Amino acid sequence: MGAVKKWIALTYVPNLGPRRIAVVYRELGSIDSFFTGNRSLLSQVLNLKTDIIDSMLRAVDLRRGITEAEACRRKGINIVCPQSSGYPRLLLECHDPPPVLYYVGELPRQDMLGVVGLRKATRYGRMATGLLIPPLCQAGLGIVSGLAIGIDAYAHKACLAASGYTLAVLGNGVDIFYPYDNSQLQKEILARGGCLVSEFSPGTRPRPDHFPRRNRIISGLCRGVLVIEAGLKSGAMITVGFALEQGRDVFSVPGNIDSLQSTGTNNLIQLGAKPVLSAKDILEEYNLDLPLQANRQSPALDSEDKAILALIDQQGVSLDELCYQLDLAGGVVLARLSALELKGLIERLPGQKYIRTSSGGATL
């Protein structure tokens, strides 16, 4: 924990930042020069004038690191830094790894795949997510995404539905629930053995500039990034840029040529990203086998799923009405609805209303 306190302290130094901290650590093998006040050595390594170095050194306050580390300990929030044995190896290879990672849950032990896409996911995007993610998880890949509304959330849910491991990288502190609509999902990730990670200290509220920074961690933790629906200028393309910079594989789900929601993914394929038509297209890149169960027919629905489907018609029904008719808690019904949606049996409409798809009708 001693080293962690020093790394925390450096995150509060103005104009220092992850990249410069990483340069010093790689060149000198430690960050001690910031605490011994070796201005000439730091000036040489960072190629900065000594007056700028002096300004940085005056801002170094180890007490902040000590205070924050103790506060995290009391809250049950874990911390790793590049000197920690548990710091993710792939992330450490990036040129600007986060000086500090705050996390709750279990850090990954298997290879990870980043999944990104539109916040306003279409029915096609939701279907593709539900089709691709389960066999990837069953083959041993973990799923990393950003817990945003849309494809991010569907990727996390599909992974959990397949009993896989998923990690969410946040643009706020790990103790903050954001976005609010995904609060239950955030809790479910932890309850199912997953992990919440952030480079932002506990209590930090989300800000627009946090999310592009967060995206480099999503790609940095992974061997590859899968893009499911993206416009040419969507946030998912920022993650792709980081992935290419970090030497990661880029996979893309093709879409209709007249769909604005697929202009980014189709363009990526034109530029050399590997098109993904099935989970096998990704698994073969990592010498992983498609699990046998992925080739079998989906198991029959249980009695509760059938009861929910029986209440949902083509005109649609609200969540409140389902809870009333089934006499079940909202959280229980929502979890069931999410699973049915990922299977393509129902579709969610605005206002928490659900309708049955043609596949859902054929299942009963």
C-alpha positions as CSV (number, residue, x, y, z in Angstrom):
1,M,0.0,0.0,0.0
2,G,3.0,2.3,0.5
3,A,3.6,2.6,-3.3
4,V,-0.1,3.1,-4.0
5,K,-0.2,6.2,-1.8
6,K,2.6,7.8,-3.8
7,W,0.9,7.0,-7.1
8,I,-2.4,8.5,-5.8
9,A,-0.6,11.7,-4.7
10,L,0.8,12.1,-8.2
11,T,-2.7,12.0,-9.8
12,Y,-3.4,15.3,-8.0
13,V,-0.4,17.2,-9.5
14,P,-1.5,19.7,-12.1
15,N,-0.1,19.2,-15.7
16,L,1.6,15.9,-14.8
17,G,-0.9,13.3,-16.1
18,P,-0.7,9.6,-16.8
19,R,1.6,9.8,-19.8
20,R,4.3,11.8,-18.0
21,I,4.1,9.7,-14.9
22,A,4.5,6.6,-17.1
23,V,7.5,8.1,-18.9
24,V,9.3,8.6,-15.5
25,Y,8.4,5.2,-14.3
26,R,9.7,3.4,-17.4
27,E,12.8,5.5,-17.7
28,L,13.8,5.4,-14.0
29,G,12.1,2.3,-12.8
30,S,10.3,4.2,-10.0
31,I,8.5,7.4,-9.2
32,D,10.6,8.2,-6.2
33,S,12.2,11.2,-7.9
34,F,9.0,13.1,-7.4
35,F,9.3,12.7,-3.7
36,T,13.1,13.2,-3.3
37,G,12.8,16.4,-5.3
38,N,15.4,15.4,-8.0
39,R,14.5,18.3,-10.3
40,S,17.4,18.0,-12.7
41,L,16.7,14.3,-13.4
42,L,13.0,14.9,-13.9
43,S,13.7,17.8,-16.2
44,Q,16.0,15.6,-18.3
45,V,13.6,12.6,-18.4
46,L,10.4,14.7,-19.2
47,N,12.2,17.3,-21.4
48,L,10.7,20.1,-19.4
49,K,12.2,23.3,-18.0
50,T,13.2,23.2,-14.4
51,D,10.7,25.9,-13.4
52,I,7.9,23.7,-14.6
53,I,9.3,20.8,-12.7
54,D,9.6,23.0,-9.6
55,S,5.9,23.8,-9.9
56,M,5.0,20.1,-10.1
57,L,7.2,19.2,-7.1
58,R,5.6,21.9,-5.0
59,A,2.2,20.3,-5.7
60,V,3.3,16.8,-4.6
61,D,1.5,16.0,-1.3
62,L,1.9,12.5,0.0
63,R,-0.7,13.2,2.7
64,R,-3.4,13.3,0.0
65,G,-2.4,9.8,-1.1
66,I,-2.4,8.5,2.5
67,T,-5.8,10.0,3.3
68,E,-7.4,8.7,0.1
69,A,-6.0,5.2,0.5
70,E,-7.3,5.0,4.0
71,A,-10.8,6.2,2.9
72,C,-10.9,3.6,0.2
73,R,-9.9,0.9,2.7
74,R,-12.8,1.9,4.9
75,K,-15.2,1.8,2.0
76,G,-14.0,-1.6,0.7
77,I,-12.6,-0.1,-2.5
78,N,-9.4,-1.8,-3.8
79,I,-6.5,0.1,-5.4
80,V,-3.7,-1.0,-7.7
81,C,-0.9,0.9,-9.3
82,P,1.7,-0.1,-11.9
83,Q,4.0,-1.4,-9.2
84,S,1.2,-3.7,-7.9
85,S,1.4,-7.4,-8.8
86,G,-2.4,-7.3,-9.6
87,Y,-2.2,-4.4,-12.1
88,P,-3.6,-5.7,-15.5
89,R,-0.6,-6.7,-17.6
90,L,-2.0,-5.5,-21.0
91,L,-3.0,-2.2,-19.5
92,L,0.6,-1.7,-18.3
93,E,1.8,-2.0,-21.9
94,C,-0.1,1.1,-22.9
95,H,1.9,4.3,-23.2
96,D,-0.4,6.2,-20.8
97,P,-1.7,3.6,-18.3
98,P,-3.8,4.9,-15.5
99,P,-1.5,5.7,-12.5
100,V,-4.1,4.3,-10.2
101,L,-7.0,1.9,-10.7
102,Y,-9.8,1.9,-8.2
103,Y,-12.0,-1.2,-8.3
104,V,-14.7,-3.2,-6.6
105,G,-15.0,-6.9,-7.3
106,E,-12.5,-9.2,-8.9
107,L,-10.0,-8.1,-11.5
108,P,-9.9,-10.4,-14.6
109,R,-7.8,-13.5,-14.9
110,Q,-8.8,-14.5,-18.4
111,D,-8.4,-12.8,-21.8
112,M,-10.9,-10.0,-22.3
113,L,-12.8,-8.6,-25.3
114,G,-14.0,-5.0,-25.4
115,V,-17.5,-4.4,-26.7
116,V,-18.7,-1.0,-27.7
117,G,-21.5,0.5,-29.8
118,L,-24.3,3.0,-30.0
119,R,-26.2,4.3,-27.0
120,K,-29.4,4.3,-29.1
121,A,-29.0,0.7,-30.1
122,T,-31.4,-0.5,-32.8
123,R,-33.2,-3.8,-32.7
124,Y,-30.5,-5.2,-35.0
125,G,-27.8,-4.1,-32.6
126,R,-29.5,-5.7,-29.7
127,M,-30.0,-8.9,-31.6
128,A,-26.4,-9.0,-32.7
129,T,-25.2,-8.5,-29.1
130,G,-27.4,-11.3,-27.8
131,L,-26.3,-13.6,-30.6
132,L,-22.5,-13.0,-30.3
133,I,-21.7,-12.5,-26.6
134,P,-22.9,-15.8,-25.0
135,P,-20.7,-18.1,-27.1
136,L,-17.7,-15.8,-26.6
137,C,-18.2,-16.0,-22.8
138,Q,-18.8,-19.8,-22.9
139,A,-15.5,-20.1,-24.8
140,G,-13.7,-18.4,-21.9
141,L,-13.5,-14.7,-23.0
142,G,-14.4,-12.0,-20.5
143,I,-16.4,-8.9,-21.7
144,V,-15.3,-5.3,-21.0
145,S,-17.6,-2.4,-21.7
146,G,-18.5,1.0,-20.3
147,L,-21.9,0.5,-18.6
148,A,-23.5,3.1,-20.9
149,I,-27.1,2.9,-22.1
150,G,-27.3,0.9,-25.3
151,I,-24.9,-1.7,-26.6
152,D,-22.6,-1.4,-23.5
153,A,-25.5,-2.4,-21.2
154,Y,-26.7,-5.2,-23.6
155,A,-23.1,-6.6,-23.7
156,H,-22.9,-6.7,-19.9
157,K,-26.3,-8.3,-19.6
158,A,-25.7,-10.9,-22.4
159,C,-22.5,-11.9,-20.6
160,L,-24.2,-12.3,-17.3
161,A,-27.0,-14.3,-18.9
162,A,-24.3,-16.7,-20.2
163,S,-22.8,-16.9,-16.7
164,G,-19.7,-15.1,-18.0
165,Y,-17.3,-12.6,-16.4
166,T,-17.8,-8.9,-17.2
167,L,-16.0,-5.8,-16.2
168,A,-17.3,-2.2,-16.5
169,V,-15.0,0.7,-16.8
170,L,-16.6,3.8,-15.4
171,G,-16.3,7.5,-16.2
172,N,-16.9,8.3,-12.5
173,G,-16.0,6.9,-9.1
174,V,-16.8,3.2,-8.5
175,D,-19.1,4.3,-5.7
176,I,-21.2,6.4,-8.0
177,F,-24.3,4.9,-9.7
178,Y,-24.3,6.2,-13.3
179,P,-26.2,6.1,-15.5
180,Y,-29.1,5.8,-13.1
181,D,-31.0,3.5,-15.4
182,N,-28.2,1.0,-15.1
183,S,-27.9,1.1,-11.3
184,Q,-29.4,-2.4,-11.0
185,L,-27.0,-3.7,-13.7
186,Q,-24.1,-2.2,-11.8
187,K,-25.1,-4.1,-8.7
188,E,-25.7,-7.3,-10.7
189,I,-22.2,-7.2,-12.2
190,L,-20.7,-7.3,-8.7
191,A,-23.2,-9.8,-7.4
192,R,-22.2,-12.2,-10.2
193,G,-18.5,-12.0,-9.7
194,G,-17.6,-9.2,-12.1
195,C,-15.8,-5.9,-11.5
196,L,-16.2,-2.2,-11.6
197,V,-13.1,-0.2,-12.4
198,S,-12.2,3.5,-12.7
199,E,-9.2,5.7,-12.7
200,F,-11.2,8.4,-11.0
201,S,-11.2,8.6,-7.2
202,P,-14.3,7.6,-5.2
203,G,-16.9,10.3,-5.1
204,T,-16.0,11.7,-8.5
205,R,-19.1,12.6,-10.5
206,P,-19.3,11.9,-14.3
207,R,-18.1,14.6,-16.7
208,P,-18.2,14.6,-20.5
209,D,-14.4,14.7,-20.7
210,H,-14.1,11.6,-18.5
211,F,-15.6,9.2,-21.0
212,P,-13.0,9.5,-23.8
213,R,-10.3,8.9,-21.2
214,R,-12.3,5.9,-19.9
215,N,-12.3,4.5,-23.4
216,R,-8.5,3.9,-23.5
217,I,-8.9,1.7,-20.5
218,I,-11.6,-0.4,-22.2
219,S,-9.4,-1.2,-25.1
220,G,-6.2,-1.3,-23.0
221,L,-7.6,-4.2,-20.9
222,C,-8.4,-6.3,-23.9
223,R,-6.9,-8.3,-26.7
224,G,-9.4,-7.0,-29.1
225,V,-12.4,-4.7,-29.4
226,L,-15.7,-5.6,-31.1
227,V,-17.8,-2.7,-32.5
228,I,-21.6,-3.4,-32.7
229,E,-23.3,-0.5,-34.4
230,A,-21.5,2.9,-34.7
231,G,-21.9,6.0,-36.7
232,L,-18.8,7.6,-38.2
233,K,-18.4,10.0,-35.3
234,S,-19.7,8.0,-32.4
235,G,-17.9,7.5,-29.1
236,A,-17.3,3.9,-30.1
237,M,-14.9,5.2,-32.8
238,I,-12.8,6.9,-30.1
239,T,-12.3,3.5,-28.5
240,V,-11.3,2.1,-31.9
241,G,-8.7,4.8,-32.2
242,F,-7.2,3.8,-28.8
243,A,-7.3,0.1,-29.8
244,L,-5.4,0.7,-32.9
245,E,-2.9,2.9,-31.1
246,Q,-2.4,0.1,-28.5
247,G,-2.0,-2.6,-31.1
248,R,-5.3,-4.4,-30.3
249,D,-7.4,-6.4,-32.8
250,V,-10.5,-4.6,-34.1
251,F,-13.7,-6.5,-35.0
252,S,-16.8,-5.0,-36.6
253,V,-20.3,-6.2,-37.1
254,P,-21.5,-5.3,-40.6
255,G,-24.9,-3.6,-41.1
256,N,-27.2,-2.5,-43.8
257,I,-25.5,-0.1,-46.3
258,D,-28.4,2.4,-45.9
259,S,-28.3,2.4,-42.1
260,L,-26.8,5.5,-40.4
261,Q,-26.2,3.4,-37.3
262,S,-23.9,1.1,-39.3
263,T,-21.8,3.7,-41.2
264,G,-19.0,3.4,-38.7
265,T,-18.9,-0.3,-38.5
266,N,-19.1,-0.8,-42.3
267,N,-16.3,1.8,-42.8
268,L,-14.1,0.0,-40.3
269,I,-14.5,-3.2,-42.4
270,Q,-13.5,-1.3,-45.5
271,L,-10.4,0.0,-43.6
272,G,-9.3,-3.6,-42.6
273,A,-11.3,-4.5,-39.4
274,K,-12.3,-8.1,-39.3
275,P,-16.0,-8.5,-40.1
276,V,-17.9,-10.6,-37.6
277,L,-20.8,-12.7,-38.8
278,S,-20.6,-15.2,-35.9
279,A,-18.7,-15.7,-32.6
280,K,-16.5,-18.1,-34.4
281,D,-14.9,-15.2,-36.4
282,I,-13.5,-13.9,-33.1
283,L,-12.7,-17.1,-31.4
284,E,-10.5,-18.4,-34.2
285,E,-8.3,-15.4,-33.8
286,Y,-7.4,-16.5,-30.3
287,N,-7.4,-20.3,-31.0
288,L,-10.5,-20.8,-28.9
289,D,-13.2,-23.4,-29.8
290,L,-16.8,-22.6,-30.2
291,P,-18.5,-24.3,-27.2
292,L,-20.7,-27.3,-28.0
293,Q,-23.7,-25.8,-26.3
294,A,-23.6,-22.8,-28.7
295,N,-24.4,-25.2,-31.6
296,R,-27.3,-26.7,-29.8
297,Q,-30.9,-25.5,-29.8
298,S,-31.6,-23.0,-27.0
299,P,-33.0,-24.7,-23.8
300,A,-36.7,-24.5,-23.2
301,L,-38.0,-21.6,-21.3
302,D,-38.8,-22.1,-17.6
303,S,-42.3,-21.6,-16.1
304,E,-41.7,-17.9,-15.1
305,D,-40.4,-17.0,-18.6
306,K,-43.4,-18.6,-20.1
307,A,-45.7,-16.8,-17.7
308,I,-44.2,-13.5,-18.7
309,L,-44.4,-14.2,-22.4
310,A,-48.0,-15.2,-22.1
311,L,-48.9,-11.8,-20.7
312,I,-47.0,-9.9,-23.5
313,D,-48.9,-9.4,-26.7
314,Q,-48.3,-7.5,-30.0
315,Q,-49.9,-4.4,-28.5
316,G,-47.5,-4.4,-25.6
317,V,-47.7,-4.3,-21.8
318,S,-46.1,-2.1,-19.2
319,L,-43.6,-3.2,-16.5
320,D,-46.0,-2.2,-13.8
321,E,-48.8,-4.3,-15.2
322,L,-46.5,-7.3,-15.5
323,C,-45.4,-7.0,-11.9
324,Y,-49.0,-6.7,-10.8
325,Q,-50.2,-9.7,-12.8
326,L,-47.2,-11.9,-11.8
327,D,-47.1,-10.7,-8.2
328,L,-43.3,-10.4,-8.4
329,A,-40.8,-7.6,-7.5
330,G,-39.8,-5.2,-10.2
331,G,-36.1,-6.3,-10.1
332,V,-37.1,-9.9,-10.6
333,V,-39.3,-9.1,-13.6
334,L,-36.7,-6.8,-15.1
335,A,-34.0,-9.4,-15.0
336,R,-36.4,-11.9,-16.7
337,L,-37.3,-9.3,-19.3
338,S,-33.7,-8.5,-20.1
339,A,-33.0,-12.2,-20.7
340,L,-36.0,-12.6,-23.0
341,E,-35.0,-9.5,-24.9
342,L,-31.5,-10.8,-25.4
343,K,-33.0,-14.0,-26.8
344,G,-34.9,-11.9,-29.3
345,L,-38.3,-13.0,-27.9
346,I,-39.5,-9.5,-26.8
347,E,-38.7,-5.9,-27.6
348,R,-38.6,-3.0,-25.2
349,L,-40.3,0.2,-26.2
350,P,-40.0,3.7,-24.7
351,G,-41.7,4.1,-21.3
352,Q,-40.8,0.6,-20.1
353,K,-43.4,-1.1,-22.3
354,Y,-42.7,-4.5,-23.9
355,I,-44.1,-6.2,-27.0
356,R,-43.6,-9.8,-28.2
357,T,-41.6,-10.4,-31.4
358,S,-42.5,-13.0,-34.0
359,S,-39.9,-15.3,-32.4
360,G,-41.5,-14.9,-29.1
361,G,-44.8,-15.9,-30.4
362,A,-43.4,-19.1,-32.0
363,T,-41.7,-20.1,-28.7
364,L,-44.9,-20.6,-26.7
